[in-house]
Amino acid sequence: MKMKRVLALWASAAIAVAATATPRTETLASPNGNITVEVGVGRRLTLSAYRLGEALLIDCPLSLEVGTEAFGLNPGLSATRRSRVDEVLEPVVPLKQARVANRANQLTLSFRGGISLDVRAYDNGLAYRFRIDKGRGQVDVVSEGLGLRLAGDFTAHLSPTPGFSTSYETPYAHVSTAGLAGGGEMTYLPVLFETPRGTKMLFSESDVRDYPHMFLAPAGSNALEARFPRSPATWEPRGDRSWAVTQELPCIARTQGRRSLPWRFAVVGSDADIALNGMEAVLGGRCELAATSWIRPGRVCWDWWNHWTVWGVDFETGINNATYKYIIDTAARFGIEYVLLDEGWNKRVEDPFTTLDAIDVRELVDYGSARGVGIMLWLSWLTVERHPDVIAHYGAMGVKGLKVDFMEHSDQWMVNFYERVARECARHHMLVDFHGSFKPAGMEQRLPNIISCEGVRGMEYGGGCRPDNSIWLPFIRNAVGGMDFTPGSMQSAQPEDNRGTGSMPMGSGTRAYQMALYVCFESGLQMLADSPTRYLREEECTRFIAGVPTTWDETRVLAARAGDCYAVAKRKGAKWFVGAITGDKAQDMDIALDFLTAGGHATIFEDGRNAHRIAVDYKRTEMDVTPRGRLHLHLARNGGWCAVIE
């Protein structure tokens, strides 16, 4: 991100405080006063949070162990400082807004022993991080403690995991926090909490670098606590894409002795506030690439989901150049920027340089280049680690990006692997799409050639990807950054009818639902998962989804009920796109068009009269619209609605 206005500091000569065990509470309010944070400094260091007087977090203990020094009990406060963050950022890959405000009040507490705590109060949430100053050498961060003490019986919407090794694709569970008990399964972030009043609180992290990702474990009624994987000392490969840690360091991170640790944040407010937030982005750090004009977000024709199924042609289809040239021609016809060669293009996963006899990557790169279509390649992460020269090899050939897959860990070593790969790809002007990956946590802000991440239960699961789970994504996973969900099924089915096979896959949800996902879901790289033959036969639908941008100038949430429905309007230049989706219940919505500045012409795709049973049923209409108008939307169960207004 580029800084448009300089960080403003105010009220801020540091105030010296006598190091004492006398309990004290420092209170920090957000600029508009909606959010209040209290930091307790006494026998323990604690944090509490409130929104408009509603208690959210109560006396959450914070701690840190660096080397042999344990910080958190009887902390010796030496100074406090108050400041204000006030800047406007321009993301390199704007998934919601071209200009993002970063405005908060900040409290910095300095303690004896080289530990400090930054706390920020935003109008829509709060954030905190530790900073350490132990000199220029390395230190071991043995542990970082957070006890998340909820103010009552909240509902937690989370993805359980039995261990730190995970694909981050578990369906959401919805549990009462009063029933939490120690020893239960952990969850990875983000987690969405809902208070009895209906207030939502999304908890996650950002600016994670040279450090592991946080997990949460149940710690009794209305309580969770932080867990981190230890830093691997040695590991060994298992097969062509897996690995096992054989020895761990006695710490979660062996790192620089003078640095800030990751931000922990909570976005608080309505369902729409959660979906529209940019907290992960503003806390993630600033772009570290000298030039970014080569970073080209866009759409991708994807082969794996449709199993290279093309018919009505005079060649044998499969993993061969003839099939990929047909896919490239289809992409060019619809103005799609990329074609991905997923797993199967090389003879052995472990050898990225020896292709199948029927595949010539250089020929495909040249063929695509002549038609304005770039080529991307799938690789196992372990192959990239064993052959670091593979990036330069295919970068020199003109390949535009890599899909790197199956990491499934988020310890310090793996976090650093992501960064090494992204930096090397940037050197060769290549994008990278991480699959089997953890959530966005700031790295893609610093290295925006990380164009998307998976870490989501997407359509690759076939019938296991259900709209009643996916309707939560705008409020949980997609609320912290781009996700590679891989939508676009033209063979749509209601979930009970989804009996897709490898060569004839099906996607759950109606046709209008599948189309609306391109507007509702956010990713710098959006896959078109179905067969080129189906897209060519359904040209008016394909023209719409191929025309939906992947970056936006402006986003407005029109309707939002987590787990129920989501409707959004997004502007790119002078065009507005509107999308709406629902779960397993039909929905009726009335949306105002006051986001328009002038009248326009709308092309609309909506569920057909029988879409509740026959999911491919849809209706296309056109009409003139004005800023003072309203639209009535009817969505079938697992349905959708989408439009472009020009």
N, C-alpha and C positions, 0 to 999 in steps of 0.2 A: 504494500500500500504506500501511496505517496502522501506525505503530510501537506495539507493545504494551509493550515494555520499552525503556528508554533504553539507548543505546549505552554499553557499559561500557569504560572505559579503565583499564589497569593497568600497573604496573611502568614508569612512563613519564615520568619527567623526561627530556628530551632529553639524549643523551650527546654532548658535543662531541668531535669527532674532528679531529685535525690533518690538514689537506689535504696528502696525500702520495701519491706514486706507489708506495709500498710495497704489494705485493699483499696483499689480505686477503679472507677469505671469511666472510660472514654466513650463519648457518644458522637456518632457521625450521621448526618442526615443527607439525603440525596438533594440535588439542586432544587427540585420542586417539593421536597419534603415528604414524598410518598413512602420512601424507604428509610428506615432508621436502623442503624447497626450499633450495637454496644459491645465494646471490648473490655472484658474484665481482667484486671491485673491484680492478683492476690496470691493465694496459695497455688492457684493454677491460672493459666492463660486461657480465657474462654471467649467465645463469640456468640452473640444473640442477634436475631434479626426480626424486624416487624415491618408489615405493610399496612399503612393507614390504620395503625393501632392493632392489627391482627397479629398475634404472635406466630412466628414460623419456626424459628430455631431458638432454643433456650440453653444457654451455658454449654455450648459445644466446646469440649476441651481440644486445644491445639498444642502440639508438641513436636520436637525435632531432636534427633540424636545424631550428632556429628562426631565421628571418632569415639572417644571415651567420654565426651561431654553430652549429658542429657539436659535438654532445655524444655521447659514447660512447667515444672514445679518450682514455686517461689521464684519466678523470673525477676531479675533485677532491672527495672526500668530506669534508663538513664536520660532519655530525651523523647519528646514528642514533636511532631511537625505536621501542620495542616497545609494542604495545597489543593489546587483545582486543576483537573484535566479538561481541556477545552480545545478540541481540534476537529477538523473534518477530513476524512480519509477517502481516497479514491482507490478501490480495489483494482488490481490488475485483471482479475476475473470476477466481475460483479454478479453474484448470484441473486441478489435482491435489489440493491440500490447502487447507482453509479457513484453516489456520494453518501458516506456513512458518518454520522455524528458520533463522536467519542467524548462524552461530557459526564463528569463525575466529580464528587468531592472525595478527597483522599486524606487518610490519616496514616502517618508513619510513626511507629513506635520502635525506638532503638533500645536494645538491652545490652547488658554487660556480656562479654564473651563473643562479640562480633556477630550477633544475631539481630535482625530487624524484621518487622512485620509491616507490610503495606496492606491497607484496607481501603476499598473504594465503595462508595454508595452511589449507584446509578438510579435514575428515575424508574428503571424497570428491573432493578436487581442489585446484587452486591458481588464483590470479588475480594479475595485476599491471596497473598503469597508471602512466603518467607524469603529473606535474603541473607546470605552468609558472607562474612568477611573474615576468612581464616588465612589470608596471605595468598601468595601466587602459586603455591604448590598444589598438589592433589589432596583431597580429603575423602573419607568414606562417609556418605550419608547412610547411617545404619538403619534409621527408620524416620518416617514422617507420620505423625499421629493426627487423626481427626476423628472425633466422636460426633457423629451427626445426630443430635438430640432433637427430635421433632417435638413441636409444641402440643401435639395431641394425636389422636388416631387419624392419620392421613391414609389415603389410598396411594400405594406406590405402583407405578406402571414401569416394569423393568424386565430385563432379559437374564434369567438365571444361568449360571455356568458352574460346573463342578470344580473347575480349576482354571489356572492362568492360561493354559493352552486352549484357544477357542477360535472359531471362525467368525464370531461376533454376529451370528445369523439366527439366534434362537428366537422363536416367536415370543411376543410380550406376554408376561403374566401380570395379573392385576390383584394385588394383595392388600389386606389391611395391615398397617404397620403395628397395630396393637398386638397382633398375633406373631410378630417376629420373635424368634428365639435364637440364642447363640448356637452355633454349629450348623446352621442351615447353609444352603448354597450361596455363593457369592453372586454378585451382578457386576457387569462392566457398565461403564458410563456411555451415554447419559441416562439418567433416571428422572422420570416425571412424577412429582408428588402432587396430590390434590387434597386441599384442606376441607373440613366439613362445610365451610362457607362457599366452596367452589373455586377458591383461589388456586392457581397453578404455580408450581415451583419446579423449574428444570435445573438439575444439578449436573455440572460437567467440569471440564478443565481446559486450559489453553496454554500456549507457549511452553509446550512440553518439548524439551531438547536435552539430549545427553542425560536422560532420566526416564524411569519407567512410567507407564500409565497407571492410574489409580483404579482399583476395584473397591467395591463396598461389600461388607459382610454383615449379616444380622448380628446384633449385639443386645438383644432383649427387646422388650416392648417399646415401640416407637423410637428405636435406636439402631443405627448402623455405624460401622467403623471402617476406616481406611485399611486396605490391604494392598501390598505391592509385591510383584515378583522380584526375587533377588537377582542381582546382576550375574550373568553367566561368566565363569572363568574359563571353562572348556566345554566343547560340545562336539557331537559327531552326527553325521548325516544318517538318516534312515530312509532308504529308498531314493527316489529321484526328486522329492519335494518336501520331505519332513526332516526333523532333527530332534535330538534329545540332548538336554543339558547333562553333562557328566560330572561337572563340578561347579559349585557356586561360590562367588565371593561372599564374605561375611557382611554384606551391605546391599542396599537397593541401588546405590549408584556410587561409583568411584569417579570423582569429577573434580572440576576446578574449585579451589578453595575460596574464590571470590566470584560470586555469581548470584543471580536471582533464581529461585525455584519456580515451578509452574504456578500459574494462577488457578485457583479453585473458584468457581463462580456459580451463582444461582440466579436465573432469570425468573422474575416473579410478576404475576399479573393475570390477565385474562388469557383465554385460549389463543386469541388473536395476537396478544403480546408475545406469547411464546413462539408462535409460528413466524412472526415478523422480526424477531430479535436478531442482532448481529454481534452478540457478546463474544463468541468464539473468535470472530474475525478481528474485533477491535483490540482484544487482548493478545492476539496471536503473534505480534511482532510485525516488523516492516519488511517490505521486499528487499532481499539481499542480492538480487540479480542486477547487473549493470544495465542490461537491455532486455526488454520484454516484448518488443513489437512482433517478434517471431512466434509468440505464444498465441495459438489460434484455437480457441474453443470451437466446438461444433458437434456435428452428428456423425454417427458411425453405422455403416452396415455391418452387422455382426453375424457370424456364421454358425457358431457352436450350438445355439439354442435351436435353430431350425435344421441342424444336422446336414448342412450343405444340400438341402432338398430343393432342387430346381427341376421343373419338368416342362415338357413342350419344346424341348431343344433337340438338336441333332448330335449331341455329344454326351458321353457318359459323365454324369455329375459326381462330384466327390471332392476330395482334397487334391485338386489339380489346377493348373494354370487356366484351363478352359473355363472351369467353374468360376474362378476368381475374376477372370476378365469379364464374365457375364455379370458378376456382382458389381464390379467397377463400373460397367456400362449403366447398370441400374442406378448406382449412386450418382453418376454424372447426370443422368436424366432428371433426377429430382434435386440436384444441387447439394447433395450430401458430401461433406468434406472428406470423410475417411472410410476406409475398409480395413477391418481387423482380421488377421489370420490368427485364429485361436489355436488351442492345443491340437497337434497332429501334423503340422506342416514340416517338422523335422523328423528324421528317422528315429532318433532317440531323444527323449526329453533332456538327458544329460549332455547332449552334444548339440549346441546351438548353431553350429557351422555346417552341418551335413543335412541337407533337406531331403525330402522324398524325391525320387527320380522325377515325379510329375510336377514338382514345384521349382520354380526359378524366381527367387525373390527379386533379383535385379530386374528381370524382365517385367515383373508386376509393378515395381516401382516406376519404371519408365513408362509403362502402359498407363498407369494411373496419373502420372505427372502430365502426360499429354492431354488428359481429360479433366484436370483440375481436382484429382482425387488422391489423397495421401494414403500411404500404407502404414499400418501399425502391426506389431508382432506380439504374440503371447510368449512369455517365458516363465518357467518356474523360478522362484527367488533363489533357490539353491543353485540353479544353473548360472544365474547372474553372479552369485557370490563366487562360484568356482571359476568363472570365465569373465572377469571384469572387463576384458578387452572386447567383449561382445557389443558393448554400447558404442564404442568408437567404430567397430567394424560395420555395423548396420547404419550408424549415423552417417558415415562416409558414403554409404550406398544410397542415401536419400530417404531411409525409413523415418517417418515423422514421430513415432512414439512407440513405447513398450507398455504392454499390460503385464505386470509382475505379480505373481500369484502365490498363494498358499503360505504366507508368512505365519499367520495364526499365533503370534506371540507379541507381547508389547513390553518386554523387559528393556533395560537400558541398551543392551547390545543390538536388539532388533530395531529400536527407535533410531539408533545411529546408522544401521544398515539402510533404512529408508532415506535418511539424509544423504548418505554417500551416493546412493543410486540416483537420487534426484539431482544432486549437484553434477554428477558425471553426465547425466542426460542433458542438463542445461548447457554444459560445455559444448555439446554437439547439437544444440537446438532441437532437442527431442522432448516430447511430452511423456509423462508417465502416469499410468492408471493403476493404482494398487488394489489388488483383490485379495481375498482372505485376510483382510486388513483391519486394523483398528480404526476408530472414528477419527475424523479431522480434529486436530488439537493444536492448530497454529502453524504447523510446518508448511502447509500449503499457502499461507500468507507470506511467509519468508521466501518460499521457493514455489512460485505460482505455476511452474510447469508441472507440478503435481495437480493434474487437471481434474481428477476425480478419485474417489475411494469407494470400495464396496462396504464391507461391514454392515450389511443389511440383508434381511431375508427378501431377496428379489425374485424375479420371475424365473430364474434358473431352476427354482424348486418345482416348477410345473404346478400340479394340483396342490402342492404344499405351500404355495404362495397365494394367500386368500385375502380378498379385500377387507375382511373384518379385522385382519392384523395390519394390513398396509395403511388403513385409514389413520393409524396412530403415527405414521412416519413424519408428517409435517410438524408434529408436536414433540417428537423425541429425536430420532436419528437425524432427520433432515434439518432439524432446528439448530444443529451444531456444524453444518457444512454440507458440501455436495456429496451425493451418494449415487453410485452406479447401480441403479435398480434394474436396468435393461427391460423397458416396457415395449409395447408395440405389437401385441398379438392381433392378427387379423382373423384368426380362428378362435373367436372369443366364446367362452362358455360360462354358464353359471357353475359355481363350485361343485355342485353335486353331479354335473355332467362332464367335468373335466377328466377326460380319459386319454390325454395326449400320449403319444409315443415319441421315440427319438426322431423318426423321420416325419412324423405328422404331429408336432406339438400343439398344445392348446394353452391359452392363457385365461385365468379366471377373471370375471368381470365382463361387463358389456363392451361392445365395440366403442361406444362413446366414452366409457370409463378408460379404456386403454388409450384412447386419443387424448383425453383430458390429463392423463398422467404427465404428458410432456409439458403442460402448463403448470400443473400443481407441484410436481417434484423438481428439485434443483440439482443440477450437475453441470459442470463445465463441458462434459462429454456425455451426450445422450445416445444410447444404442437404439437402433432399430433391429429388434431381435428376430423378426419373422423372415420367411423366405422371400427372395426377390420376386418369385413368381406370384406369390400372394399380393405383394405390394403393387406389382404391375397390374394385377386384375382388380385391385381396389384403389384405383388411381386417385379418386377425389379425396379419400381418407389419407392416402399417402402424401398427396400434395399439402394437406393441412399439417401433418406431423413433421414433414420435412421442412416446413416453413416456420416452425416454432423456434425462436432463438434459444440459445443456452445461457446467454448473459442478458442482463436487464438494466434499464435506466431507472425504473421505478416499479415498486410492488405495493399493492393495496390488498389487504385481507378483507373480503366482503362478508364472509360468514365462517364461523369456526366453532366447532364443538368436538373436542378431542374424543376420538373413538366413535364419532357419529357422522360428521360431515365437515367438508372443507371447501371453500370457494375463494378464489383469488383472481385479481386482475393485475396484469404485468404489461409494462410499456417498454417498447424498443423503438426509439425514434418517434415517428408519428403513429405507429401502430399499437393497438392494445390487443392483448390476448386474454381471454377469460376462461378459467377452468373450474370445474366443480366435480367432486367425487364423494361417494358415500360408501358405507360398509354394507352390512347385510340387511339394512332397513331402508325402505324407500323414503325419499325426502322430497318435500316441497319447499322452495325458497323463493323469496322475492328480493331481488337485488337492485339497488339504486345505481344509476349510471352517472352519478355526479363526479366520478373521477375523470370523465371526458371534459375537454375544454371546448369542444365544438361537435357538431353533428357528424355522423359518419354512417358507413354501410357495414352491416354485420353479416358474416357468413357463419351459420350456426350448425353444429352437429349435436344431436340429442338422442336419448334413448327412444327407440320405436315403441309402439303401443304394446308389443309382445316381448320386449327385451327382458322383462322379469322372468321369462321362461326360455325364450330363444335369444341368447345374448348377442348374436350378430345383428339383430334388428336395430336399425338406427334410422334417423330422419335428418335430412339436410334442408335448411331453409335459409332465406336471405331476407333482410329487412333494414330499413333506415332507422337510426337511433339518434337520440339527442341527450344532452347532459341532464335534462329534467325528466327523462324517461325512467321507467323501471321495467325489469324483465321478470317473468315468472318462470322458474325452473322446476321441472319435475324430473327426478332421478329415480329410476327403477332400483330395486335392491341390487347392490353391487354395481351401481350404475354411475353414469357420468354425464357431463354437459361441457361443451367447449365452443369457443367462438373466436374469430378474429374480426376486429373493428378497424376499418381503414377510412 
